Amino acid sequence: MHESGEMYLETIFMLSKEKTNVRSIDIARKMNFSRPSVCRAMRLLKDGGFIDIDENGFIILTETGLEYAEKIYERHTVLTELLISFGIDEKTASEDACRMEHVISDKSVNKIKNTLCKN
């Protein structure tokens, strides 16, 4: 999956933690993207089996989509914690983690996570 797809899944995941129903407009506002861009992305995610869209237009992560979104969110959280532990302010750490989460290997994330848990 491309970085943009991962960002959409993570955004849907985070929004679904904040509100019961997630719509395309919520995603567009959160990501500061146009509605047509979000609609195109939702179509691709739906075709890929990552989301479902109900009759009211609410976006629901499928089991596969939820697993993928949780993985990306965990990477973001672990990398943010690591950077904060180095003394980087929370805002910068979160922004940098957002870029890093898409390229780092599972092996590296797991090693970081295990190291952080020991401390």
MOPAC internal coordinates of N, CA, C and O (Angstrom, degrees):
PM7 1SCF
backbone

  N    0.0000 0     0.00 0     0.00 0    0    0    0
  C    1.4512 1     0.00 0     0.00 0    1    0    0
  C    1.5193 1   108.92 1     0.00 0    2    1    0
  O    1.2310 1   121.48 1   -34.78 1    3    2    1
  N    1.3183 1   114.78 1   145.22 1    3    2    1
  C    1.4634 1   120.58 1   178.30 1    5    3    2
  C    1.5290 1   110.74 1   -76.49 1    6    5    3
  O    1.2310 1   121.56 1   -19.70 1    7    6    5
  N    1.3170 1   114.62 1   160.30 1    7    6    5
  C    1.4640 1   120.62 1   179.57 1    9    7    6
  C    1.5259 1   111.83 1   -55.15 1   10    9    7
  O    1.2310 1   120.38 1   139.54 1   11   10    9
  N    1.3216 1   116.88 1   -40.46 1   11   10    9
  C    1.4706 1   119.10 1  -177.65 1   13   11   10
  C    1.5254 1   111.28 1   -63.77 1   14   13   11
  O    1.2310 1   120.13 1   140.30 1   15   14   13
  N    1.3328 1   117.37 1   -39.70 1   15   14   13
  C    1.4599 1   120.38 1   177.03 1   17   15   14
  C    1.5139 1   111.54 1   -62.45 1   18   17   15
  O    1.2310 1   121.07 1   139.46 1   19   18   17
  N    1.3332 1   115.56 1   -40.54 1   19   18   17
  C    1.4653 1   120.25 1   177.84 1   21   19   18
  C    1.5219 1   110.69 1   -63.73 1   22   21   19
  O    1.2310 1   120.68 1   140.10 1   23   22   21
  N    1.3305 1   116.31 1   -39.90 1   23   22   21
  C    1.4703 1   119.72 1   179.53 1   25   23   22
  C    1.5306 1   110.80 1   -64.43 1   26   25   23
  O    1.2310 1   120.55 1   139.15 1   27   26   25
  N    1.3205 1   116.56 1   -40.85 1   27   26   25
  C    1.4689 1   119.76 1   177.87 1   29   27   26
  C    1.5278 1   110.40 1   -63.62 1   30   29   27
  O    1.2310 1   120.02 1   134.02 1   31   30   29
  N    1.3306 1   117.56 1   -45.98 1   31   30   29
  C    1.4681 1   119.62 1  -179.66 1   33   31   30
  C    1.5230 1   111.07 1   -61.54 1   34   33   31
  O    1.2310 1   120.57 1   136.99 1   35   34   33
  N    1.3168 1   116.51 1   -43.01 1   35   34   33
  C    1.4666 1   119.81 1   179.03 1   37   35   34
  C    1.5355 1   110.70 1   -63.21 1   38   37   35
  O    1.2310 1   120.38 1   139.81 1   39   38   37
  N    1.3167 1   116.89 1   -40.19 1   39   38   37
  C    1.4613 1   120.98 1   179.08 1   41   39   38
  C    1.5236 1   110.82 1   -65.15 1   42   41   39
  O    1.2310 1   120.10 1   136.05 1   43   42   41
  N    1.3256 1   117.41 1   -43.95 1   43   42   41
  C    1.4647 1   120.60 1   177.54 1   45   43   42
  C    1.5256 1   109.40 1   -60.50 1   46   45   43
  O    1.2310 1   120.54 1   136.62 1   47   46   45
  N    1.3272 1   116.57 1   -43.38 1   47   46   45
  C    1.4607 1   121.61 1   179.43 1   49   47   46
  C    1.5264 1   110.54 1   -59.99 1   50   49   47
  O    1.2310 1   120.20 1   131.37 1   51   50   49
  N    1.3260 1   117.22 1   -48.63 1   51   50   49
  C    1.4641 1   120.79 1  -178.99 1   53   51   50
  C    1.5281 1   111.38 1   -64.67 1   54   53   51
  O    1.2310 1   120.18 1   137.90 1   55   54   53
  N    1.3206 1   117.26 1   -42.10 1   55   54   53
  C    1.4668 1   120.29 1   178.31 1   57   55   54
  C    1.5196 1   111.37 1   -64.09 1   58   57   55
  O    1.2310 1   120.36 1   142.53 1   59   58   57
  N    1.3328 1   116.91 1   -37.47 1   59   58   57
  C    1.4681 1   119.66 1  -179.27 1   61   59   58
  C    1.5229 1   111.89 1   -68.94 1   62   61   59
  O    1.2310 1   120.23 1   160.26 1   63   62   61
  N    1.3269 1   117.17 1   -19.74 1   63   62   61
  C    1.4598 1   120.72 1   174.27 1   65   63   62
  C    1.5375 1   110.43 1   -78.13 1   66   65   63
  O    1.2310 1   120.46 1   154.84 1   67   66   65
  N    1.3319 1   116.73 1   -25.16 1   67   66   65
  C    1.4593 1   122.71 1  -177.95 1   69   67   66
  C    1.5241 1   113.13 1   -90.62 1   70   69   67
  O    1.2310 1   120.66 1   147.06 1   71   70   69
  N    1.3369 1   116.34 1   -32.94 1   71   70   69
  C    1.4563 1   119.74 1  -174.31 1   73   71   70
  C    1.5170 1   110.82 1  -141.15 1   74   73   71
  O    1.2310 1   121.00 1   -24.05 1   75   74   73
  N    1.3040 1   115.69 1   155.95 1   75   74   73
  C    1.4635 1   121.80 1  -176.43 1   77   75   74
  C    1.5199 1   111.79 1   -68.01 1   78   77   75
  O    1.2310 1   120.33 1   135.50 1   79   78   77
  N    1.3201 1   116.98 1   -44.50 1   79   78   77
  C    1.4636 1   121.71 1  -175.67 1   81   79   78
  C    1.5226 1   110.29 1  -119.35 1   82   81   79
  O    1.2310 1   120.84 1   -50.28 1   83   82   81
  N    1.3180 1   116.00 1   129.72 1   83   82   81
  C    1.4625 1   121.69 1   179.36 1   85   83   82
  C    1.5243 1   108.20 1  -108.48 1   86   85   83
  O    1.2310 1   121.22 1   -49.11 1   87   86   85
  N    1.3315 1   115.27 1   130.89 1   87   86   85
  C    1.4596 1   121.68 1   178.54 1   89   87   86
  C    1.5154 1   109.79 1  -118.87 1   90   89   87
  O    1.2310 1   120.45 1   -15.28 1   91   90   89
  N    1.3133 1   116.75 1   164.72 1   91   90   89
  C    1.4702 1   121.78 1   178.60 1   93   91   90
  C    1.5199 1   111.64 1   -56.75 1   94   93   91
  O    1.2310 1   120.37 1   141.01 1   95   94   93
  N    1.3337 1   116.90 1   -38.99 1   95   94   93
  C    1.4603 1   120.63 1  -178.98 1   97   95   94
  C    1.5333 1   110.87 1   -64.05 1   98   97   95
  O    1.2310 1   120.26 1   145.23 1   99   98   97
  N    1.3283 1   117.11 1   -34.77 1   99   98   97
  C    1.4699 1   120.55 1   177.79 1  101   99   98
  C    1.5254 1   110.13 1   -64.02 1  102  101   99
  O    1.2310 1   121.10 1   137.79 1  103  102  101
  N    1.3198 1   115.51 1   -42.21 1  103  102  101
  C    1.4648 1   121.17 1  -179.98 1  105  103  102
  C    1.5233 1   109.49 1   -66.45 1  106  105  103
  O    1.2310 1   120.47 1   135.49 1  107  106  105
  N    1.3270 1   116.70 1   -44.51 1  107  106  105
  C    1.4686 1   120.92 1   179.46 1  109  107  106
  C    1.5229 1   111.11 1   -58.90 1  110  109  107
  O    1.2310 1   120.70 1   135.76 1  111  110  109
  N    1.3197 1   116.26 1   -44.24 1  111  110  109
  C    1.4673 1   120.29 1   179.63 1  113  111  110
  C    1.5193 1   111.64 1   -65.52 1  114  113  111
  O    1.2310 1   120.40 1   135.09 1  115  114  113
  N    1.3379 1   116.85 1   -44.91 1  115  114  113
  C    1.4624 1   121.72 1  -177.14 1  117  115  114
  C    1.5311 1   111.11 1   -64.01 1  118  117  115
  O    1.2310 1   120.82 1   139.25 1  119  118  117
  N    1.3342 1   116.04 1   -40.75 1  119  118  117
  C    1.4578 1   120.35 1  -176.20 1  121  119  118
  C    1.5268 1   113.04 1   -93.05 1  122  121  119
  O    1.2310 1   120.92 1   172.91 1  123  122  121
  N    1.3373 1   115.85 1    -7.09 1  123  122  121
  C    1.4597 1   121.76 1  -177.43 1  125  123  122
  C    1.5373 1   111.04 1    60.56 1  126  125  123
  O    1.2310 1   121.09 1  -136.51 1  127  126  125
  N    1.3445 1   115.51 1    43.49 1  127  126  125
  C    1.4600 1   122.99 1   178.45 1  129  127  126
  C    1.5231 1   108.30 1  -113.35 1  130  129  127
  O    1.2310 1   120.91 1   -18.03 1  131  130  129
  N    1.3201 1   115.87 1   161.97 1  131  130  129
  C    1.4608 1   120.23 1   176.75 1  133  131  130
  C    1.5245 1   109.95 1   -74.54 1  134  133  131
  O    1.2310 1   120.87 1   -26.72 1  135  134  133
  N    1.3191 1   115.94 1   153.28 1  135  134  133
  C    1.4697 1   120.57 1   178.56 1  137  135  134
  C    1.5251 1   111.53 1   -60.93 1  138  137  135
  O    1.2310 1   118.81 1   138.21 1  139  138  137
  N    1.3504 1   119.87 1   -41.79 1  139  138  137
  C    1.4633 1   118.72 1   178.37 1  141  139  138
  C    1.5326 1   112.90 1   -60.74 1  142  141  139
  O    1.2310 1   120.39 1   142.65 1  143  142  141
  N    1.3312 1   116.86 1   -37.35 1  143  142  141
  C    1.4735 1   119.97 1   177.58 1  145  143  142
  C    1.5214 1   110.79 1   -64.11 1  146  145  143
  O    1.2310 1   120.78 1   137.08 1  147  146  145
  N    1.3177 1   116.11 1   -42.92 1  147  146  145
  C    1.4624 1   121.03 1   179.91 1  149  147  146
  C    1.5274 1   109.96 1   -66.25 1  150  149  147
  O    1.2310 1   120.17 1   136.99 1  151  150  149
  N    1.3274 1   117.28 1   -43.01 1  151  150  149
  C    1.4734 1   120.42 1   179.69 1  153  151  150
  C    1.5250 1   111.01 1   -60.81 1  154  153  151
  O    1.2310 1   120.17 1   138.34 1  155  154  153
  N    1.3165 1   117.28 1   -41.66 1  155  154  153
  C    1.4684 1   121.18 1   177.68 1  157  155  154
  C    1.5282 1   110.00 1   -62.30 1  158  157  155
  O    1.2310 1   120.58 1   134.86 1  159  158  157
  N    1.3285 1   116.50 1   -45.14 1  159  158  157
  C    1.4699 1   121.02 1   179.89 1  161  159  158
  C    1.5244 1   110.81 1   -63.72 1  162  161  159
  O    1.2310 1   120.35 1   140.01 1  163  162  161
  N    1.3359 1   116.93 1   -39.99 1  163  162  161
  C    1.4691 1   119.87 1   179.83 1  165  163  162
  C    1.5310 1   110.62 1   -64.52 1  166  165  163
  O    1.2310 1   120.69 1   142.82 1  167  166  165
  N    1.3193 1   116.28 1   -37.18 1  167  166  165
  C    1.4621 1   120.50 1   177.11 1  169  167  166
  C    1.5311 1   110.25 1   -61.69 1  170  169  167
  O    1.2310 1   120.61 1   135.84 1  171  170  169
  N    1.3420 1   116.43 1   -44.16 1  171  170  169
  C    1.4686 1   121.00 1   179.04 1  173  171  170
  C    1.5283 1   111.53 1   -64.97 1  174  173  171
  O    1.2310 1   120.64 1   137.43 1  175  174  173
  N    1.3307 1   116.38 1   -42.57 1  175  174  173
  C    1.4687 1   119.97 1   178.80 1  177  175  174
  C    1.5307 1   111.16 1   -66.33 1  178  177  175
  O    1.2310 1   120.48 1   143.46 1  179  178  177
  N    1.3202 1   116.68 1   -36.54 1  179  178  177
  C    1.4666 1   120.60 1   177.71 1  181  179  178
  C    1.5265 1   109.70 1   -66.98 1  182  181  179
  O    1.2310 1   120.45 1   134.04 1  183  182  181
  N    1.3226 1   116.75 1   -45.96 1  183  182  181
  C    1.4667 1   121.16 1   178.31 1  185  183  182
  C    1.5236 1   111.48 1   -61.70 1  186  185  183
  O    1.2310 1   120.41 1   149.20 1  187  186  185
  N    1.3207 1   116.83 1   -30.80 1  187  186  185
  C    1.4633 1   121.72 1   179.12 1  189  187  186
  C    1.5189 1   113.58 1   -82.29 1  190  189  187
  O    1.2310 1   120.30 1   174.88 1  191  190  189
  N    1.3293 1   117.03 1    -5.12 1  191  190  189
  C    1.4537 1   121.12 1   178.52 1  193  191  190
  C    1.5216 1   114.55 1    82.01 1  194  193  191
  O    1.2310 1   120.23 1  -161.41 1  195  194  193
  N    1.3413 1   117.16 1    18.59 1  195  194  193
  C    1.4582 1   121.07 1  -178.33 1  197  195  194
  C    1.5243 1   113.57 1   -92.74 1  198  197  195
  O    1.2310 1   120.73 1   155.68 1  199  198  197
  N    1.3409 1   116.21 1   -24.32 1  199  198  197
  C    1.4600 1   120.57 1   179.27 1  201  199  198
  C    1.5266 1   109.69 1  -138.78 1  202  201  199
  O    1.2310 1   121.72 1   -18.88 1  203  202  201
  N    1.3173 1   114.32 1   161.12 1  203  202  201
  C    1.4587 1   122.51 1   167.40 1  205  203  202
  C    1.5194 1   106.24 1  -122.37 1  206  205  203
  O    1.2310 1   120.94 1   -27.49 1  207  206  205
  N    1.3188 1   115.82 1   152.51 1  207  206  205
  C    1.4625 1   121.17 1   175.87 1  209  207  206
  C    1.5201 1   106.24 1  -123.65 1  210  209  207
  O    1.2310 1   120.93 1   -59.70 1  211  210  209
  N    1.3358 1   115.82 1   120.30 1  211  210  209
  C    1.4633 1   118.45 1  -176.30 1  213  211  210
  C    1.5289 1   111.22 1   -81.26 1  214  213  211
  O    1.2310 1   121.03 1    -0.17 1  215  214  213
  N    1.3299 1   115.64 1   179.83 1  215  214  213
  C    1.4648 1   121.44 1  -175.86 1  217  215  214
  C    1.5250 1   113.27 1   -63.96 1  218  217  215
  O    1.2310 1   119.97 1   161.89 1  219  218  217
  N    1.3374 1   117.67 1   -18.11 1  219  218  217
  C    1.4658 1   122.11 1   177.29 1  221  219  218
  C    1.5259 1   112.94 1   -94.35 1  222  221  219
  O    1.2310 1   120.68 1  -178.67 1  223  222  221
  N    1.3359 1   116.30 1     1.33 1  223  222  221
  C    1.4622 1   120.51 1  -179.72 1  225  223  222
  C    1.5181 1   113.65 1    85.48 1  226  225  223
  O    1.2310 1   120.25 1  -170.97 1  227  226  225
  N    1.3242 1   117.13 1     9.03 1  227  226  225
  C    1.4622 1   120.14 1   178.82 1  229  227  226
  C    1.5270 1   109.49 1   -79.67 1  230  229  227
  O    1.2310 1   121.30 1   -40.36 1  231  230  229
  N    1.3114 1   115.13 1   139.64 1  231  230  229
  C    1.4617 1   122.15 1  -175.54 1  233  231  230
  C    1.5211 1   109.08 1   -99.65 1  234  233  231
  O    1.2310 1   121.57 1   -52.48 1  235  234  233
  N    1.3218 1   114.60 1   127.52 1  235  234  233
  C    1.4638 1   121.10 1  -177.68 1  237  235  234
  C    1.5235 1   108.25 1  -125.56 1  238  237  235
  O    1.2310 1   120.59 1   -49.46 1  239  238  237
  N    1.3205 1   116.47 1   130.54 1  239  238  237
  C    1.4572 1   120.15 1   175.58 1  241  239  238
  C    1.5291 1   109.19 1   -70.27 1  242  241  239
  O    1.2310 1   120.70 1   -46.05 1  243  242  241
  N    1.3315 1   116.26 1   133.95 1  243  242  241
  C    1.4599 1   119.83 1   172.83 1  245  243  242
  C    1.5284 1   107.29 1   -75.20 1  246  245  243
  O    1.2310 1   120.28 1    -4.56 1  247  246  245
  N    1.3076 1   117.07 1   175.44 1  247  246  245
  C    1.4629 1   120.15 1   177.30 1  249  247  246
  C    1.5302 1   110.32 1   -57.85 1  250  249  247
  O    1.2310 1   120.66 1   136.15 1  251  250  249
  N    1.3200 1   116.35 1   -43.85 1  251  250  249
  C    1.4717 1   121.09 1   178.10 1  253  251  250
  C    1.5222 1   110.51 1   -63.74 1  254  253  251
  O    1.2310 1   120.74 1   135.29 1  255  254  253
  N    1.3293 1   116.20 1   -44.71 1  255  254  253
  C    1.4660 1   120.72 1   179.50 1  257  255  254
  C    1.5072 1   112.26 1   -63.21 1  258  257  255
  O    1.2310 1   120.48 1   139.86 1  259  258  257
  N    1.3289 1   116.69 1   -40.14 1  259  258  257
  C    1.4594 1   121.02 1   179.04 1  261  259  258
  C    1.5277 1   111.07 1   -65.10 1  262  261  259
  O    1.2310 1   120.40 1   136.16 1  263  262  261
  N    1.3196 1   116.85 1   -43.84 1  263  262  261
  C    1.4667 1   120.35 1   177.97 1  265  263  262
  C    1.5285 1   110.67 1   -59.77 1  266  265  263
  O    1.2310 1   120.65 1   134.71 1  267  266  265
  N    1.3096 1   116.37 1   -45.29 1  267  266  265
  C    1.4605 1   121.21 1  -179.43 1  269  267  266
  C    1.5323 1   110.85 1   -65.04 1  270  269  267
  O    1.2310 1   120.78 1   135.31 1  271  270  269
  N    1.3304 1   116.11 1   -44.69 1  271  270  269
  C    1.4687 1   120.77 1  -179.63 1  273  271  270
  C    1.5250 1   111.48 1   -63.70 1  274  273  271
  O    1.2310 1   120.55 1   138.07 1  275  274  273
  N    1.3365 1   116.56 1   -41.93 1  275  274  273
  C    1.4669 1   120.16 1   178.31 1  277  275  274
  C    1.5207 1   111.05 1   -62.75 1  278  277  275
  O    1.2310 1   120.47 1   141.75 1  279  278  277
  N    1.3175 1   116.71 1   -38.25 1  279  278  277
  C    1.4685 1   121.14 1   178.83 1  281  279  278
  C    1.5347 1   110.70 1   -63.66 1  282  281  279
  O    1.2310 1   120.46 1   134.58 1  283  282  281
  N    1.3201 1   116.73 1   -45.42 1  283  282  281
  C    1.4624 1   120.45 1   179.35 1  285  283  282
  C    1.5261 1   110.71 1   -66.01 1  286  285  283
  O    1.2310 1   120.41 1   137.57 1  287  286  285
  N    1.3224 1   116.82 1   -42.43 1  287  286  285
  C    1.4591 1   121.44 1   179.28 1  289  287  286
  C    1.5361 1   110.70 1   -62.87 1  290  289  287
  O    1.2310 1   120.63 1   138.67 1  291  290  289
  N    1.3301 1   116.40 1   -41.33 1  291  290  289
  C    1.4610 1   119.98 1   178.30 1  293  291  290
  C    1.5243 1   110.52 1   -63.45 1  294  293  291
  O    1.2310 1   120.36 1   137.19 1  295  294  293
  N    1.3235 1   116.91 1   -42.81 1  295  294  293
  C    1.4669 1   120.21 1   177.59 1  297  295  294
  C    1.5231 1   110.21 1   -57.92 1  298  297  295
  O    1.2310 1   121.16 1   134.43 1  299  298  297
  N    1.3199 1   115.38 1   -45.57 1  299  298  297
  C    1.4619 1   120.58 1   179.98 1  301  299  298
  C    1.5310 1   110.55 1   -59.21 1  302  301  299
  O    1.2310 1   120.93 1   133.46 1  303  302  301
  N    1.3120 1   115.83 1   -46.54 1  303  302  301
  C    1.4630 1   121.43 1  -178.36 1  305  303  302
  C    1.5276 1   111.41 1   -64.01 1  306  305  303
  O    1.2310 1   120.51 1   133.52 1  307  306  305
  N    1.3242 1   116.63 1   -46.48 1  307  306  305
  C    1.4692 1   121.24 1  -178.81 1  309  307  306
  C    1.5270 1   110.55 1   -63.56 1  310  309  307
  O    1.2310 1   120.72 1   134.19 1  311  310  309
  N    1.3210 1   116.22 1   -45.81 1  311  310  309
  C    1.4668 1   119.30 1  -179.16 1  313  311  310
  C    1.5245 1   111.71 1   -67.18 1  314  313  311
  O    1.2310 1   120.25 1   142.96 1  315  314  313
  N    1.3205 1   117.12 1   -37.04 1  315  314  313
  C    1.4651 1   120.33 1   176.62 1  317  315  314
  C    1.5295 1   110.03 1   -62.35 1  318  317  315
  O    1.2310 1   120.63 1   133.76 1  319  318  317
  N    1.3309 1   116.40 1   -46.24 1  319  318  317
  C    1.4750 1   120.25 1   178.63 1  321  319  318
  C    1.5218 1   111.35 1   -60.15 1  322  321  319
  O    1.2310 1   120.51 1   138.33 1  323  322  321
  N    1.3285 1   116.62 1   -41.67 1  323  322  321
  C    1.4639 1   120.51 1   179.54 1  325  323  322
  C    1.5263 1   110.33 1   -60.87 1  326  325  323
  O    1.2310 1   120.47 1   131.06 1  327  326  325
  N    1.3161 1   116.70 1   -48.94 1  327  326  325
  C    1.4618 1   120.28 1  -178.10 1  329  327  326
  C    1.5204 1   111.82 1   -64.91 1  330  329  327
  O    1.2310 1   120.28 1   141.84 1  331  330  329
  N    1.3291 1   117.06 1   -38.16 1  331  330  329
  C    1.4645 1   120.24 1   176.30 1  333  331  330
  C    1.5295 1   110.16 1   -63.46 1  334  333  331
  O    1.2310 1   120.40 1   142.14 1  335  334  333
  N    1.3300 1   116.84 1   -37.86 1  335  334  333
  C    1.4692 1   120.11 1   179.37 1  337  335  334
  C    1.5277 1   111.81 1   -64.34 1  338  337  335
  O    1.2310 1   120.47 1   158.76 1  339  338  337
  N    1.3242 1   116.70 1   -21.24 1  339  338  337
  C    1.4698 1   121.62 1   176.13 1  341  339  338
  C    1.5206 1   112.25 1   -85.67 1  342  341  339
  O    1.2310 1   120.72 1   178.03 1  343  342  341
  N    1.3497 1   116.24 1    -1.97 1  343  342  341
  C    1.4508 1   120.04 1   178.10 1  345  343  342
  C    1.5153 1   114.34 1    97.17 1  346  345  343
  O    1.2310 1   120.26 1  -170.07 1  347  346  345
  N    1.3241 1   117.11 1     9.93 1  347  346  345
  C    1.4569 1   120.79 1   178.84 1  349  347  346
  C    1.5313 1   108.40 1   -82.52 1  350  349  347
  O    1.2310 1   120.54 1   -41.99 1  351  350  349
  N    1.3284 1   116.58 1   138.01 1  351  350  349
  C    1.4671 1   119.50 1  -178.64 1  353  351  350
  C    1.5297 1   109.91 1   -62.72 1  354  353  351
  O    1.2310 1   121.07 1   -25.65 1  355  354  353
  N    1.3346 1   115.57 1   154.35 1  355  354  353
  C    1.4608 1   121.92 1  -172.21 1  357  355  354
  C    1.5289 1   113.19 1   -59.30 1  358  357  355
  O    1.2310 1   119.98 1   137.83 1  359  358  357
  N    1.3273 1   117.64 1   -42.17 1  359  358  357
  C    1.4659 1   121.08 1  -178.86 1  361  359  358
  C    1.5306 1   110.73 1   -62.49 1  362  361  359
  O    1.2310 1   120.38 1   130.48 1  363  362  361
  N    1.3233 1   116.89 1   -49.52 1  363  362  361
  C    1.4654 1   121.13 1  -179.98 1  365  363  362
  C    1.5195 1   110.16 1   -64.88 1  366  365  363
  O    1.2310 1   120.33 1   137.80 1  367  366  365
  N    1.3287 1   116.98 1   -42.20 1  367  366  365
  C    1.4580 1   121.15 1   179.73 1  369  367  366
  C    1.5256 1   110.71 1   -59.27 1  370  369  367
  O    1.2310 1   120.27 1   136.03 1  371  370  369
  N    1.3214 1   117.10 1   -43.97 1  371  370  369
  C    1.4629 1   121.01 1  -179.70 1  373  371  370
  C    1.5276 1   111.38 1   -66.68 1  374  373  371
  O    1.2310 1   120.31 1   137.96 1  375  374  373
  N    1.3252 1   117.02 1   -42.04 1  375  374  373
  C    1.4705 1   120.63 1   178.76 1  377  375  374
  C    1.5270 1   111.09 1   -63.77 1  378  377  375
  O    1.2310 1   120.39 1   135.90 1  379  378  377
  N    1.3317 1   116.87 1   -44.10 1  379  378  377
  C    1.4642 1   120.49 1   179.37 1  381  379  378
  C    1.5252 1   111.10 1   -67.35 1  382  381  379
  O    1.2310 1   120.50 1   139.57 1  383  382  381
  N    1.3256 1   116.66 1   -40.43 1  383  382  381
  C    1.4693 1   121.08 1   178.32 1  385  383  382
  C    1.5176 1   110.40 1   -60.66 1  386  385  383
  O    1.2310 1   120.47 1   143.47 1  387  386  385
  N    1.3214 1   116.70 1   -36.53 1  387  386  385
  C    1.4657 1   121.74 1   179.91 1  389  387  386
  C    1.5284 1   110.59 1   -61.21 1  390  389  387
  O    1.2310 1   120.10 1   143.09 1  391  390  389
  N    1.3016 1   117.42 1   -36.91 1  391  390  389
  C    1.4707 1   120.58 1   178.39 1  393  391  390
  C    1.5288 1   111.16 1   -77.62 1  394  393  391
  O    1.2310 1   120.62 1   141.91 1  395  394  393
  N    1.3167 1   116.41 1   -38.09 1  395  394  393
  C    1.4653 1   121.50 1  -176.25 1  397  395  394
  C    1.5281 1   113.01 1   -72.41 1  398  397  395
  O    1.2310 1   120.21 1   147.47 1  399  398  397
  N    1.3290 1   117.20 1   -32.53 1  399  398  397
  C    1.4662 1   121.65 1  -172.33 1  401  399  398
  C    1.5144 1   113.09 1   -60.39 1  402  401  399
  O    1.2310 1   119.70 1   159.80 1  403  402  401
  N    1.3124 1   118.17 1   -20.20 1  403  402  401
  C    1.4630 1   121.85 1  -176.13 1  405  403  402
  C    1.5242 1   113.53 1   -89.15 1  406  405  403
  O    1.2310 1   120.14 1   167.10 1  407  406  405
  N    1.3147 1   117.35 1   -12.90 1  407  406  405
  C    1.4711 1   119.38 1  -175.48 1  409  407  406
  C    1.5270 1   114.24 1  -119.16 1  410  409  407
  O    1.2310 1   120.17 1   164.03 1  411  410  409
  N    1.3033 1   117.29 1   -15.97 1  411  410  409
  C    1.4591 1   120.43 1  -176.50 1  413  411  410
  C    1.5365 1   110.37 1   -77.27 1  414  413  411
  O    1.2310 1   120.60 1   -34.39 1  415  414  413
  N    1.3187 1   116.45 1   145.61 1  415  414  413
  C    1.4661 1   120.64 1  -178.31 1  417  415  414
  C    1.5308 1   111.16 1   -78.13 1  418  417  415
  O    1.2310 1   121.20 1   -22.24 1  419  418  417
  N    1.3333 1   115.31 1   157.76 1  419  418  417
  C    1.4657 1   120.87 1   175.47 1  421  419  418
  C    1.5212 1   110.22 1   -59.11 1  422  421  419
  O    1.2310 1   120.81 1   140.27 1  423  422  421
  N    1.3195 1   116.06 1   -39.73 1  423  422  421
  C    1.4650 1   121.37 1  -179.13 1  425  423  422
  C    1.5313 1   110.69 1   -59.01 1  426  425  423
  O    1.2310 1   120.68 1   134.21 1  427  426  425
  N    1.3205 1   116.30 1   -45.79 1  427  426  425
  C    1.4675 1   119.94 1  -179.76 1  429  427  426
  C    1.5246 1   111.75 1   -67.16 1  430  429  427
  O    1.2310 1   120.32 1   137.95 1  431  430  429
  N    1.3281 1   116.99 1   -42.05 1  431  430  429
  C    1.4723 1   120.21 1   179.58 1  433  431  430
  C    1.5237 1   109.79 1   -62.49 1  434  433  431
  O    1.2310 1   120.48 1   136.04 1  435  434  433
  N    1.3195 1   116.69 1   -43.96 1  435  434  433
  C    1.4680 1   119.93 1   179.61 1  437  435  434
  C    1.5210 1   111.49 1   -62.74 1  438  437  435
  O    1.2310 1   119.98 1   140.12 1  439  438  437
  N    1.3136 1   117.65 1   -39.88 1  439  438  437
  C    1.4714 1   121.31 1   178.51 1  441  439  438
  C    1.5331 1   110.40 1   -65.01 1  442  441  439
  O    1.2310 1   120.51 1   136.47 1  443  442  441
  N    1.3173 1   116.63 1   -43.53 1  443  442  441
  C    1.4698 1   120.70 1   177.69 1  445  443  442
  C    1.5256 1   109.98 1   -62.16 1  446  445  443
  O    1.2310 1   121.12 1   133.65 1  447  446  445
  N    1.3272 1   115.47 1   -46.35 1  447  446  445
  C    1.4682 1   120.54 1  -178.93 1  449  447  446
  C    1.5436 1   110.27 1   -59.78 1  450  449  447
  O    1.2310 1   120.53 1   133.66 1  451  450  449
  N    1.3108 1   116.59 1   -46.34 1  451  450  449
  C    1.4631 1   120.08 1   179.13 1  453  451  450
  C    1.5271 1   112.34 1   -63.28 1  454  453  451
  O    1.2310 1   120.38 1   141.83 1  455  454  453
  N    1.3174 1   116.88 1   -38.17 1  455  454  453
  C    1.4594 1   121.26 1   178.30 1  457  455  454
  C    1.5165 1   110.87 1   -67.52 1  458  457  455
  O    1.2310 1   119.96 1   137.25 1  459  458  457
  N    1.3240 1   117.69 1   -42.75 1  459  458  457
  C    1.4689 1   120.92 1   179.43 1  461  459  458
  C    1.5180 1   111.22 1   -65.19 1  462  461  459
  O    1.2310 1   120.25 1   143.03 1  463  462  461
  N    1.3300 1   117.12 1   -36.97 1  463  462  461
  C    1.4646 1   120.83 1  -179.85 1  465  463  462
  C    1.5301 1   112.08 1   -67.89 1  466  465  463
  O    1.2310 1   120.21 1   151.38 1  467  466  465
  N    1.3203 1   117.20 1   -28.62 1  467  466  465
  C    1.4752 1   121.11 1   179.26 1  469  467  466
  C    1.5112 1   111.54 1   -72.88 1  470  469  467
  O    1.2310 1   120.53 1   153.89 1  471  470  469
  N    1.3386 1   116.59 1   -26.11 1  471  470  469
  C    1.4692 1   120.42 1  -176.20 1  473  471  470
  C    1.4875 1   112.64 1   -88.36 1  474  473  471
  O    1.2310 1   120.10 1   180.00 1  475  474  473

